[in-house]
Amino acid sequence: MKHLKVLLTALALGVAASAPLQAQEKKGGQSPEQYVERVEQAVGTLTADQKTKIKNIVAKTMEDVRALPKEERKEKGAPLQKKQRDDVRAVLNAEQQKKFDAMPAGGGGGKKKN
């Protein structure tokens, strides 16, 4: 009986500890792969090379933002996001750049909500 209580306590602690991690993943926005999908929805078909380059750009930005102390992320994260957008834009051809420029800065290339 004592082992059962210890096991249940450990299980409860494990579930409680994992909840913030799951929330952080959801809160953290989109993965590099999801960003690539959104860009492709907005600008049209991307080449494999473009997809790889964009994914790497986004992954690097995420890494850089996560390296910042939480209290500095809002202030210092914005320039990193702008650099990411500029770097992604540079990977696109002229026609894709026009469509990318029309895409909301948050990367959500879908329909806007009214």
C-alpha positions as CSV (number, residue, x, y, z in Angstrom):
1,M,0.0,0.0,0.0
2,K,2.8,2.3,0.9
3,H,4.5,1.7,-2.5
4,L,1.2,2.5,-4.3
5,K,1.1,5.9,-2.5
6,V,4.7,6.6,-3.5
7,L,4.0,5.6,-7.1
8,L,0.8,7.7,-7.4
9,T,2.6,10.7,-5.8
10,A,5.5,10.3,-8.3
11,L,3.1,10.0,-11.2
12,A,1.2,13.1,-10.1
13,L,4.4,15.1,-9.8
14,G,5.5,14.0,-13.2
15,V,2.2,15.1,-14.7
16,A,2.3,18.4,-12.9
17,A,5.9,19.0,-14.0
18,S,5.2,18.4,-17.6
19,A,2.2,20.7,-17.9
20,P,4.2,23.9,-18.0
21,L,6.5,22.4,-20.7
22,Q,3.5,21.6,-22.8
23,A,2.0,25.0,-22.3
24,Q,5.3,26.6,-23.2
25,E,5.4,24.6,-26.5
26,K,1.9,25.9,-27.4
27,K,2.6,29.4,-26.2
28,G,6.0,29.5,-28.0
29,G,4.3,29.9,-31.3
30,Q,4.9,27.8,-34.3
31,S,7.7,25.4,-35.1
32,P,10.1,26.1,-37.9
33,E,8.2,23.5,-40.0
34,Q,4.9,25.3,-39.3
35,Y,6.4,28.6,-40.3
36,V,7.6,27.1,-43.6
37,E,4.1,25.8,-44.2
38,R,2.6,29.2,-43.6
39,V,5.1,31.0,-45.8
40,E,4.4,28.4,-48.6
41,Q,0.6,29.0,-48.2
42,A,1.2,32.7,-48.6
43,V,3.7,32.8,-51.4
44,G,3.1,29.6,-53.3
45,T,5.3,26.6,-53.8
46,L,8.8,26.7,-52.2
47,T,11.8,24.8,-53.5
48,A,13.4,22.2,-51.2
49,D,16.4,24.6,-50.8
50,Q,14.1,27.5,-49.9
51,K,12.3,25.3,-47.3
52,T,15.6,24.2,-45.7
53,K,17.0,27.8,-45.6
54,I,13.8,29.2,-44.1
55,K,13.6,26.4,-41.5
56,N,17.2,27.1,-40.5
57,I,16.6,30.8,-40.2
58,V,13.6,30.3,-38.0
59,A,15.3,27.7,-35.9
60,K,18.2,30.1,-35.3
61,T,15.9,32.9,-34.4
62,M,14.1,30.7,-31.9
63,E,17.4,29.7,-30.4
64,D,18.5,33.3,-30.1
65,V,15.2,34.4,-28.5
66,R,15.3,31.5,-26.0
67,A,18.9,32.4,-25.0
68,L,17.6,35.9,-23.9
69,P,16.5,36.3,-20.3
70,K,12.7,36.3,-20.1
71,E,12.6,40.0,-19.1
72,E,14.6,41.0,-22.2
73,R,12.7,38.9,-24.8
74,K,10.0,41.5,-25.6
75,E,12.6,44.3,-26.1
76,K,15.4,42.3,-27.8
77,G,13.2,39.8,-29.5
78,A,11.5,42.2,-31.8
79,P,14.7,43.1,-33.7
80,L,15.5,39.4,-34.0
81,Q,12.0,38.8,-35.5
82,K,12.6,41.6,-38.0
83,K,15.9,40.1,-39.0
84,Q,14.3,36.7,-39.4
85,R,11.7,38.2,-41.7
86,D,14.3,40.1,-43.7
87,D,16.4,36.9,-44.0
88,V,13.4,34.8,-45.0
89,R,12.5,37.4,-47.6
90,A,16.0,37.3,-49.1
91,V,15.5,33.6,-49.8
92,L,12.4,34.2,-51.9
93,N,12.2,35.2,-55.5
94,A,10.7,38.6,-56.6
95,E,7.2,37.3,-57.1
96,Q,7.2,35.4,-53.7
97,Q,8.6,38.5,-52.0
98,K,5.6,40.6,-53.1
99,K,3.2,37.9,-51.6
100,F,5.4,37.6,-48.5
101,D,5.3,41.4,-47.9
102,A,1.5,41.1,-47.9
103,M,1.7,38.4,-45.3
104,P,1.0,39.4,-41.6
105,A,4.3,39.9,-39.7
106,G,3.4,37.2,-37.2
107,G,3.8,34.6,-40.0
108,G,0.1,33.7,-40.1
109,G,-0.3,33.8,-43.9
110,G,-3.9,32.7,-43.7
111,K,-7.2,34.6,-43.8
112,K,-7.5,37.6,-41.4
113,K,-10.2,37.5,-38.8
114,N,-12.8,40.3,-38.9
